Amino acid sequence: MKFSKLILAAAAVLGTSTSSKAFALDLYMDTKTKQIYGEPGSDRQPIGNFERAERAPSNNATPAPKTERTGQSTSGDRGARLKEMAERAQLVGKIESIEERVKEREKQLTLDKNGLQFETADKNFRFKIGGRIHTDYTHSGNDNFFFSDGSPIQANDGTELRRGRLEFSGTFFKDWDFKSQIDFADNSVGVKDMFISYREGFAKVNVGHQKQAFSRELQESSNDLMFMERSLMNVLNAPLVDRAIGLNVSKSDKNWTGQVGLYGESIDSNNNSMDESWGTNSRVTFAPINEKARIVHLGVAGNYRKPSGSGQLFGPSNGMRFRHETSHITNLFPTDSGTIGNIEDIKMLGLEASGVYGPFSAGGEYTHSWIGRRNGLDSLSFQGWYGEAAWTLTGESRKYKEGKFHRVEPTQNFSFSKGGWGAWELAARVAGVDMNYGAFRGGKMKNFTVALNWYVNNNVRFMFNYDKILEIKDSPLVTASGGKPDGLHTFMFRSQIAF
């Protein structure tokens, strides 16, 4: 309801005839409709006591004095009129006070690009509802392959709900935060983020299921990545340093971030270990240049994980498996280390470097993993990397905050009526993973990915990806003639809304 209507409603209640007698009236405002009432009721809040006093009308039929008939006022008349003007000013002031109260209540409930948000007037308590929907289509070509035992396999084509999440987050007593994120993709319910935080004092402390302190690519939200799937380097990262239950302590300012964590294992339907392994990791980033359209980002991270006393490591047995799936729906794995058993511990090192210059951005990461093994088995050494570059064709720059990059926000939203076309981004990536070490043949692969992203507005994005295998060795797959599966190419499309 517009404030002009509110003023008219208040005036209708308060505005009696100038000939009425003095009275006092309690007024109430409906919290839903914002209408004014003269008596209490359901959903009505008191807004104050309003009083109006006017001089009583005269019943004497005696004609007005000559001075009044001729347009001249007596001193008594002037006093009455001044009193009436003061009362009207008081009435206007009280109506303005009502407007301010309504505006304050409207500030406590907002719906914008960040979702639905509530907060108390003192900002000590807040609550937000958000979410995301990622709907994908995938098609693969030249995918007629065979396993070493001769059984045929092809990549799956089709559509899927890649992510369908609801997010609930908020604040209690100003310093205590929580975040709860549930995913309904794959026709099942899964837990993503679910933790509480305390952020007063020297650092921020998170306790619960959360992302571990390793790798910029893994830390960044799927809403913000330039490509539909993470790089080949993630073959080494995801099984060990994705989400897990633990404790994370972090500190940051405009130019640097630092965090360290101690974790158990992930909440995952495929992980049924009862005697969990444990791990610790840390990540530090520094941005010597951090301006709106010029950014230089550097980072280093380390991870250490130890199996449980009974030898378990992310599963019911002492083993890890590293493999690459061409897309989430394909169910095709060109590289597969198989289960690596008798693990003593795993150490990891990650290096990061990225930059933004106006509409151009470039960056990359490198991960090295050392796998110690028991019972006289040789240790293993794996490595993964990627390099990427992007150009926002419409001129916008990527956003950067606290050691992470965020998706482009268009200068002009797409609109037929207003002539805006949103933001368009062209990106390319080359990535590799090497799991061959000594006599161990886990596979080696490089691929190339190109992406065209259309940011319709701050919440809606459409993504077009093409992926091609550049080089592959020791794959579990072969072609019909016994050759390498390096002719595989994959087309992907995604519609995304996030808030």
Steps between C-alpha positions, in 0.01 A plus 500: 500500500638840409566749778258751344219252557623447854482874565145515366400208720651662808345833415158334461527362851655805663342779295177597680313820433656815636182538696539171692587477867839384632558124504784241530517187285726193497590396144611160372673395174439166330844335457397341169289761321650809671147642552416719799225399750347663805472179703724198571473176305686205351836596342460863615780680682449818706664804344414763760241719666373792291319802646325788326338797670288763325299789636133416549254643247282786620125445527441871530335633185636846566663633182877517490664825598530762232876466498467132406232571235725759341797261493674631812574244775488557867793398717295200624438381147868522418589293806248232405635479149858478623394218732328323212812532283717357779266205540508433128881510505494253787271272298735513199794419726324194637411380150865539397593296806267225376674509161840457663378200699363335187825563313699346786284189495544469123879507545478195726357285218667508157489293183779563250771323299631343823171329585241559771647669809363590843668695777409667826523877537820471706649255241582250773290228337490424128367225278538433127349251255697435181563224251613390157375293207746362243337306214743332255495336160797288381585333170820307421640403160752234390424311821486138384756346735588168658649396833811284504280192550317574174171625644364809317423834660369837381451837664148579617316779316205687644380748757529520876442727796867555585429701813177595673579661832321688774709714731407631844739734677482759773636671808420469870606757759700690235813280512372144450431393141369179349470356150300199390502391135304197375529355148215310330682403179539138381152429637641486853564731792857593588661733751744762373591787736368461854695689766493770765745792524622743762653816353572740787858564598823412323370239253194318369440146620287247306389168648310242294484367143686742275754542222856430604782754472652394167488612132335814363307301240355271766426787740302698242129441464364307201289812439816697422719260299559594136462135395223251571737249662823545691832419333697175473702614802189439707554124448759525777327765713134402523541159672712648780447874549137566409243536780550327835390539863754700695627822651626789287658824625534783247609863486494741208515860386486664157837366380561171678329198652618222728323190628586172668277204573478159664249257344351156517317367195212610277127449538463285189262214427791316332721536806401249766817482705441480872861548613588822320826632368604853592668784316632851544557769238572868460471761225650849476430752222642842424385763250777762456267679257130503587311767311161498331633403157860398582573199720803280564433192714759259643439203727652194661333212681601177673312189609584194710267201552552190711293180490323384814655252741320218321637615164188667363529802271177652365332161483469157659850392395847646480478631147456801273383524140573791265314525168365757254141504375454690171180657638274426793246311290732305266613225740812469282846506663793537255749492789467278807770417754302210643500451878837585656540307824736481800517877534715635781417870444440757227674837470393771255634836385299754299618816321276773355546807278230708328448849370234736364556796270174664401291248305792254474594239759748213515617256761594150595575255777733208566449211742757237601407195707737261678344169606695300756426127512551215746628144477802585289300649211654792314367847570319678219521855365212652299452848358222707343473848355293739289538834326205715395431832331180698446376810323175674591382616159271765650778658710419398859769382744486191718438562872752407769461473876686318778718288273220385267369617162129546434287500189459801273221746582363660181500875467168480313257215559348325201172666398320525166316815610807684636751371248745333742681179406649397835867395512677255268817313595733283292736268692751224420684251721773240458542250786688183579541222754786251526453186711783302343794455736767237463337166431159628608272586205204707622467691174610833355272742321466854364183666377381828353177677597341808347199682648258770391303643791202735482424688822141612449500682834651456846307178559450327164775354282515270195821301435625327183806269539702286262761254629762306299763249612842619378720221628447179694721210612426179688124544485271211601312568173594417141337551161370215286839482327687500832601865481488778759166670584635843405230570240236553769330838503220617728241778457329641809233761569374638832223733613573647841315711751662584833393730781 
